[in-house]
Amino acid sequence: MTVAVEVHSITKTYSVGSNTVRAVDDVSFSVMSGEFVALVGPSGSGKTTMLAILAGLLQPSSGEVIIGGVSLTSLRESERTRFRRSKIGFAFQANNLVSYLTALENVELMLRLNGDYDTAGRRRARDLLVRLGLDDRMNSLPRQLSGGQQQRVAIARSLINHPTLVLADEPTASLDTERAHQVVHTLADLVHDQDRAGIIVTHDLRMVEYADRIVQMVDGRIARIVSPSDDLTCLADPEADSCTEIPPEVLGIEGTDPWEAGRNDH
């Protein structure tokens, strides 16, 4: 596997009156191609701000994000827009499907925006919807689809342009347990099969079983990195004795380069 996403010492601050709030505070991590990472943390932990920075929707106060070898944070706004459209896929809680377009047309819309609406692209859109179990719903409008089906259309749309990075922000918040598991399991499988880098932000700790790694943020900083096979008590109770702390060398403490440490792990 290769490193698809590199986050170098990202900080995002806001001024609130005479105070400075650090929404994201010196965060560094990497995601490999074919790896599905869950970003978790309580409200106000900075995970949504971090996701917006990864998406190129928000500029950090300092630090750098590199996606597929391109420094996202160094691009001009117009360049970021083009890069985001072609290299970053999105699946959000509000799936933002166009109400008057069918499921297939919603997926194909991204091809049209990128100038890739050709025979191969149309076939890819159909194949994705079939893979997501929507072969009999391609011509249905969003209002004719269940919440889970709408989210699966949004997942297909997020993957249609062969993105380097796929971001999912609380994609299961409005789904029941069974459909939530189906959506996240399917997204994880597609990330693995298509060799994408995937990051899901979620409050629902039941969903982390599908992740390869779980990154927990607290107060704008990374508190720990665990895997689904670890004792996950710390995700619900960060003060628990059983919590797995991030080794100092991975955090880059005492002069260690966190990127070299990360690459050596793989």
C-alpha positions in Angstrom: 0.0 0.0 0.0 1.1 3.6 -0.6 0.4 6.7 1.4 -2.6 8.4 -0.1 -3.2 11.2 2.5 -0.7 13.0 4.7 -1.7 15.4 7.4 1.2 17.5 8.7 0.8 19.5 11.9 -2.6 20.9 11.0 -3.9 23.7 13.3 -7.0 25.7 12.9 -7.7 28.6 15.2 -10.6 31.0 15.5 -10.8 34.3 17.4 -13.7 34.6 19.8 -13.6 38.1 21.3 -10.2 38.4 22.9 -9.7 34.6 23.1 -8.2 32.2 20.5 -9.9 28.9 20.1 -7.9 26.0 18.7 -10.5 23.8 16.9 -7.7 21.6 15.5 -4.4 21.6 17.4 -1.3 20.3 15.7 -2.8 17.1 14.2 -0.7 14.7 12.1 -1.6 11.4 10.7 -1.6 9.5 7.4 -4.0 7.2 5.5 -2.9 4.5 3.1 -4.6 3.6 -0.2 -7.1 0.8 0.5 -7.4 1.8 4.2 -10.7 2.8 5.9 -10.2 5.0 8.9 -12.9 6.1 11.5 -12.4 9.6 13.0 -14.3 9.7 16.3 -14.6 12.0 19.2 -17.2 14.0 21.3 -18.9 17.1 20.1 -16.4 19.9 19.9 -13.4 17.6 19.5 -12.5 19.1 16.1 -13.3 16.1 13.9 -15.8 17.9 11.7 -13.3 20.8 11.3 -10.6 18.3 10.4 -12.9 16.7 7.8 -13.6 20.1 6.3 -9.9 20.8 6.0 -9.3 17.4 4.4 -12.1 18.2 1.9 -10.5 21.4 0.9 -13.5 23.4 2.1 -11.6 25.1 4.9 -8.1 26.4 5.0 -6.0 25.5 8.1 -4.2 28.3 10.0 -1.0 26.3 9.7 0.2 22.9 8.5 -0.2 21.0 5.3 -2.5 18.3 3.7 -1.2 16.2 0.9 -3.5 14.0 -1.1 -2.2 11.8 -3.8 1.1 13.7 -3.8 -0.6 17.1 -4.2 -0.4 19.7 -1.5 -4.1 20.6 -1.1 -3.3 23.5 1.2 -1.0 25.1 -1.3 -3.5 25.3 -4.1 -5.4 28.4 -5.1 -9.1 28.4 -4.4 -10.0 27.7 -8.1 -7.4 24.9 -8.2 -8.8 23.4 -5.0 -12.3 23.4 -6.4 -11.1 21.4 -9.5 -9.0 19.1 -7.4 -11.9 18.5 -5.0 -14.2 17.6 -7.8 -11.9 15.0 -9.3 -9.9 13.6 -6.4 -12.1 13.8 -3.4 -15.5 11.9 -3.0 -18.1 13.0 -0.5 -20.9 11.1 1.3 -22.6 13.2 3.9 -25.5 12.8 6.4 -27.6 15.0 4.2 -27.0 13.1 1.0 -27.8 16.2 -1.2 -29.3 14.2 -4.0 -30.9 16.3 -6.7 -34.6 15.7 -6.2 -35.6 15.7 -9.9 -32.9 13.4 -11.1 -33.1 9.6 -10.9 -30.6 7.6 -8.9 -28.5 6.9 -12.0 -28.7 10.5 -13.2 -27.5 11.7 -9.7 -24.4 9.5 -10.1 -23.8 10.5 -13.7 -24.1 14.2 -12.7 -20.5 14.0 -11.3 -19.3 12.7 -14.7 -20.9 15.6 -16.5 -19.4 18.1 -14.1 -15.9 16.6 -14.7 -16.4 16.3 -18.5 -16.2 12.5 -18.2 -19.7 11.6 -19.4 -18.8 8.9 -21.9 -19.7 5.3 -22.5 -17.1 4.1 -20.0 -18.3 6.5 -17.3 -22.0 5.6 -17.8 -21.1 1.9 -17.5 -19.2 2.6 -14.4 -22.2 4.4 -12.8 -24.4 1.5 -13.6 -21.9 -1.0 -12.2 -21.5 0.9 -9.0 -25.3 1.0 -8.4 -25.5 -2.7 -9.2 -22.7 -3.4 -6.7 -24.6 -1.4 -4.1 -27.8 -3.4 -4.7 -29.7 -0.7 -6.5 -30.0 -2.4 -9.9 -33.8 -2.2 -9.7 -33.8 1.4 -8.4 -31.7 3.2 -11.0 -34.6 5.0 -12.5 -36.2 6.0 -9.2 -36.3 9.5 -7.9 -34.8 10.2 -4.4 -38.3 10.5 -2.9 -39.0 7.0 -4.1 -36.0 5.6 -2.2 -35.5 4.7 1.4 -33.0 6.5 3.5 -30.5 3.6 3.2 -31.0 3.5 -0.6 -30.4 7.3 -0.9 -27.2 6.9 1.1 -26.0 4.1 -1.2 -26.7 6.4 -4.2 -24.5 9.1 -2.5 -21.8 6.5 -2.0 -21.9 5.6 -5.7 -21.7 9.3 -6.5 -18.7 9.7 -4.2 -16.8 6.9 -6.0 -17.7 7.6 -9.6 -14.6 9.7 -10.5 -12.0 7.3 -9.1 -11.2 9.7 -6.1 -8.0 9.3 -4.2 -9.9 10.1 -1.0 -13.4 9.3 0.0 -14.9 11.3 3.0 -18.1 10.3 4.8 -19.5 12.6 7.5 -22.1 10.9 9.8 -23.6 9.0 6.9 -25.7 6.8 9.2 -27.1 9.4 11.5 -30.6 9.2 10.1 -30.6 5.4 9.5 -31.8 2.5 11.7 -29.2 0.1 13.0 -29.5 -2.6 10.2 -29.3 -0.1 7.4 -26.5 1.8 9.1 -24.4 -1.3 9.2 -25.2 -2.1 5.6 -24.1 1.4 4.5 -20.8 1.5 6.4 -20.0 -2.2 5.6 -20.5 -1.5 1.9 -18.5 1.7 1.9 -15.6 0.0 3.7 -15.7 -2.9 1.2 -15.6 -0.5 -1.8 -12.7 1.5 -0.3 -10.8 -1.7 0.1 -11.7 -3.2 -3.3 -11.0 0.0 -5.2 -7.8 0.9 -3.3 -9.1 4.3 -2.2 -8.3 6.0 1.1 -11.5 6.3 3.1 -12.3 8.4 6.2 -15.6 8.3 8.1 -16.5 10.7 10.8 -19.1 9.1 13.2 -20.6 9.4 16.6 -21.9 5.9 16.3 -19.2 3.6 17.9 -21.0 0.5 16.6 -19.8 1.5 13.1 -16.0 1.4 13.9 -15.9 -2.4 13.5 -15.6 -1.9 9.8 -12.6 0.5 10.1 -8.9 -0.6 9.8 -7.9 2.1 12.3 -9.8 4.4 14.6 -8.5 7.9 15.3 -10.0 9.6 18.4 -9.9 13.3 18.7 -10.4 15.2 22.0 -10.1 18.9 22.4 -8.7 19.4 18.9 -5.9 16.9 19.3 -5.4 13.2 18.5 -5.9 11.4 21.8 -5.2 7.9 20.6 -5.2 5.5 17.6 -6.6 2.0 18.0 -7.8 -0.8 15.9 -11.2 -2.6 16.1 -9.5 -5.6 17.7 -8.3 -3.5 20.7 -10.2 -2.8 23.9 -12.4 0.1 22.7 -13.5 1.2 26.2 -11.4 4.3 25.7 -13.6 5.5 22.8 -16.6 5.9 25.2 -14.5 6.7 28.3 -11.2 8.4 27.4 -10.1 8.2 31.1 -10.4 4.4 31.3 -7.3 2.5 32.5 -7.5 0.1 29.5 -7.1 2.8 26.9 -4.4 2.3 24.3 -2.3 5.5 24.1 -0.5 6.5 20.9 3.2 5.7 21.2 5.3 8.8 21.5 7.2 8.1 18.3 4.0 8.1 16.3 3.0 11.4 17.6 6.4 12.9 16.7 7.4 13.6 20.3 11.0 14.2 21.1 12.0 15.0 17.5 10.7 11.9 15.9 9.3 12.3 12.4 5.7 10.9 12.5 5.7 10.3 8.8 8.8 8.1 8.9 7.2 6.2 11.9 4.0 5.8 10.0 5.7 4.5 6.8 7.8 2.1 8.8 4.6 0.6 10.2 3.5 -0.3 6.7 
